[in-house]
Amino acid sequence: MPTTIEETKTRQRKIIPGVAIHYNKTVIMKKMLVGLPMLLLVIGLSAQSQKYDSVAIIILDRMADVIGDLESCSFKVNIANDVAQPANGLIKYFSECEVYMSGPDKMLVNVRGHRGHRQLMYNGKQLAYFSFDENNYGIVPAPNTTLNMIDSINSYYDIEFPAADFFYPAFTDDLLQASDSLDFVGIERMGSKEYFHIISYSKTMDMQFWINNDAYNLPARFSITYKNKPGIPQYLAMFSDWQLNPTLPAAMFDFLPPPGAKWVRMMSKSDK
């Protein structure tokens, strides 16, 4: 399994829902450069208020470095999402996702929520969608890397991949471009755990991040408040059960239709 990914891109992509950013970069799975002792030392230093807090940037870079150094991972993410309904205003929907990623070209997402039990499987060549409730599936060709696949499938089919933005190596740089300001709020304690609390502000939305204060600095919670939408809807994602560099067999990313399952054509955005 390769330990690095190199890929040059120039295109539009969404770092966070609703924010399009243009960039030209070489994507590299980065090594961990900032140690936790140095991070805590920087936090302990007093500094003048500024538009982009240097402590927040260091924490986010540290998180991105750790994620970028992974060969494989799995995690769970619970999502609460406000959806506007013409008759009833905002309705909050919940979903639970299990995510598995391996190398530069394999991903599996298992979702249970108000749309039922669904699964997405990507093996570097194609993406398969399967509905457990309806026992039907669709298969479409896909680009040969996970990041390209996510961009392509989201753009054409409007399919969202939970927490995908955290896996882009330029996550911090893209976030800064999307933000008017970035603040390190402080260390928050919930139960027996500590989290670095960071807030990004812009005219259209506020984004909050809670990053684990431990050896790995992985994301624990993430929220978006849409200030420019009626009712000011919110999106909240809560991470758990991170597994780092697990052995994930390649076969688990290959889709085999269950007995009696029916093929259906996956509808693009223009078809809906």
Secondary structure, 3 states (H helix, E strand, C coil): CCCCCEEEEEEEEEEECCEEEEEEEEEECCCCCCCHHHHHHHHHCCCCCCCECHHHHHHHHHHHHHHHCCCEEEEEEEEEEEEEECCCEEEEEEEEEEEEEECCCEEEEEEEECCEEEEEEECCCEEEEEECCCCEEEEEECCCCHHHHHHHHHHHHCCCCCCHHHHCCCHHHHHHHHCCEEEEEEEEEECCEEEEEEEEECCCEEEEEEEECCCCCCEEEEEEEECCCCCCCEEEEEEEEEEECCCCCHHHHCCCCCCCCEECCCCCHHHC
